[in-house]
Amino acid sequence: MINTEDFTKRLQKVIDYYGESASSFAEKIGVQRSSISHILSGRNKPSLDFVLKVLSSFPEVELYWLMNGKGEFPSGRKIESHSANHNSESNSRSEISEIVNSKDKTIERIVIFYKDGSFQNFDNS
């Protein structure tokens, strides 16, 4: 049997860890905002579908930890993926450094694309 109050605390910890609001967290896992609100207030218990959506959207969350508080959060899987991303970022930075330091090329503009679909444009003028 799940202790709903403890589950709620762990869910809030996940939301806080990622710096999400209840609305943005609901959007990321694909549920209505009211579902999050009702679970956090203790009005509703989480469904299996809800739990699976959290686990699917946030692989650093372990099922046993979320349900029973046993284990750790975040799991070690996040650390591994960050180190892989760090190596990729280092490679990209060295490639960019080579381009920037090339004497026969001048940078016209740089565009940075974010995962949320937005971007920033920097003109060299």
C-alpha positions as CSV (number, residue, x, y, z in Angstrom):
1,M,0.0,0.0,0.0
2,I,1.3,3.4,-0.9
3,N,1.5,6.1,1.7
4,T,0.0,8.9,-0.3
5,E,1.4,11.7,1.8
6,D,5.0,10.4,1.4
7,F,4.4,9.9,-2.4
8,T,3.3,13.5,-2.6
9,K,6.4,14.7,-0.9
10,R,8.6,12.6,-3.3
11,L,6.7,13.9,-6.3
12,Q,7.1,17.5,-5.0
13,K,10.9,16.8,-4.6
14,V,11.0,15.7,-8.3
15,I,9.2,18.8,-9.4
16,D,11.4,21.0,-7.4
17,Y,14.6,19.2,-8.5
18,Y,13.9,20.0,-12.1
19,G,12.8,23.6,-11.3
20,E,9.3,22.9,-12.8
21,S,6.0,24.4,-11.9
22,A,3.0,22.1,-11.5
23,S,1.8,23.2,-14.9
24,S,5.0,22.7,-16.7
25,F,5.6,19.3,-15.0
26,A,2.0,18.2,-16.1
27,E,2.8,19.3,-19.6
28,K,6.1,17.4,-19.7
29,I,4.5,14.1,-18.5
30,G,1.4,14.6,-20.6
31,V,-1.4,15.0,-18.0
32,Q,-3.8,17.7,-17.1
33,R,-2.6,20.3,-14.6
34,S,-5.5,19.4,-12.3
35,S,-4.1,15.9,-12.1
36,I,-0.9,17.2,-10.5
37,S,-2.8,19.6,-8.3
38,H,-5.2,16.9,-7.0
39,I,-2.3,14.5,-6.2
40,L,-0.2,17.2,-4.5
41,S,-3.2,18.3,-2.4
42,G,-3.9,14.7,-1.4
43,R,-7.4,14.7,-3.0
44,N,-6.5,11.9,-5.5
45,K,-4.1,9.0,-5.4
46,P,-1.7,8.6,-8.3
47,S,-2.8,6.1,-11.0
48,L,-0.4,3.5,-12.5
49,D,-0.6,5.5,-15.8
50,F,0.4,8.7,-14.0
51,V,3.4,6.9,-12.3
52,L,4.5,5.4,-15.6
53,K,4.3,8.8,-17.3
54,V,6.6,10.3,-14.6
55,L,9.1,7.4,-15.0
56,S,9.0,7.7,-18.8
57,S,9.5,11.5,-18.9
58,F,12.2,11.5,-16.1
59,P,14.4,8.4,-16.3
60,E,16.4,9.6,-13.3
61,V,13.3,8.8,-11.1
62,E,13.3,5.2,-10.0
63,L,10.0,3.4,-9.5
64,Y,10.8,1.9,-6.1
65,W,12.0,5.3,-4.8
66,L,8.9,7.1,-6.1
67,M,6.5,4.5,-4.7
68,N,8.2,3.5,-1.5
69,G,11.0,6.0,-0.8
70,K,13.6,3.2,-1.0
71,G,16.7,3.8,-3.2
72,E,17.9,7.2,-4.3
73,F,16.9,10.2,-6.3
74,P,18.3,11.2,-8.7
75,S,19.5,7.8,-9.8
76,G,23.0,7.3,-11.2
77,R,21.6,7.2,-14.7
78,K,21.5,11.0,-14.9
79,I,25.1,11.3,-14.0
80,E,26.1,9.0,-16.8
81,S,24.1,10.8,-19.4
82,H,25.5,14.2,-18.2
83,S,29.1,12.9,-18.6
84,A,28.2,11.7,-22.2
85,N,26.7,15.1,-22.9
86,H,29.7,16.8,-21.4
87,N,32.1,15.0,-23.8
88,S,29.8,15.9,-26.7
89,E,29.8,19.5,-25.6
90,S,33.6,19.5,-25.3
91,N,34.0,18.2,-28.8
92,S,31.6,20.8,-30.1
93,R,33.5,23.5,-28.3
94,S,36.8,22.4,-29.7
95,E,35.3,22.4,-33.2
96,I,33.9,25.9,-32.6
97,S,37.2,27.1,-31.3
98,E,38.9,25.9,-34.5
99,I,36.4,27.8,-36.6
100,V,36.7,31.0,-34.5
101,N,40.5,30.9,-34.5
102,S,40.6,30.3,-38.3
103,K,42.3,33.4,-39.8
104,D,40.7,33.1,-43.2
105,K,37.1,33.0,-42.0
106,T,34.9,35.7,-40.4
107,I,31.9,34.8,-38.3
108,E,28.8,36.5,-39.7
109,R,26.3,35.3,-37.1
110,I,25.6,32.6,-34.5
111,V,22.2,31.1,-33.9
112,I,21.6,29.1,-30.7
113,F,18.6,26.7,-30.8
114,Y,17.0,25.6,-27.5
115,K,15.2,22.3,-26.9
116,D,11.9,24.2,-26.2
117,G,11.9,25.4,-29.9
118,S,13.1,29.0,-29.2
119,F,16.4,30.4,-30.4
120,Q,18.7,33.4,-30.1
121,N,20.4,35.1,-33.0
122,F,23.7,36.9,-32.6
123,D,24.9,39.1,-35.5
124,N,28.5,40.1,-35.9
125,S,28.0,43.6,-37.2
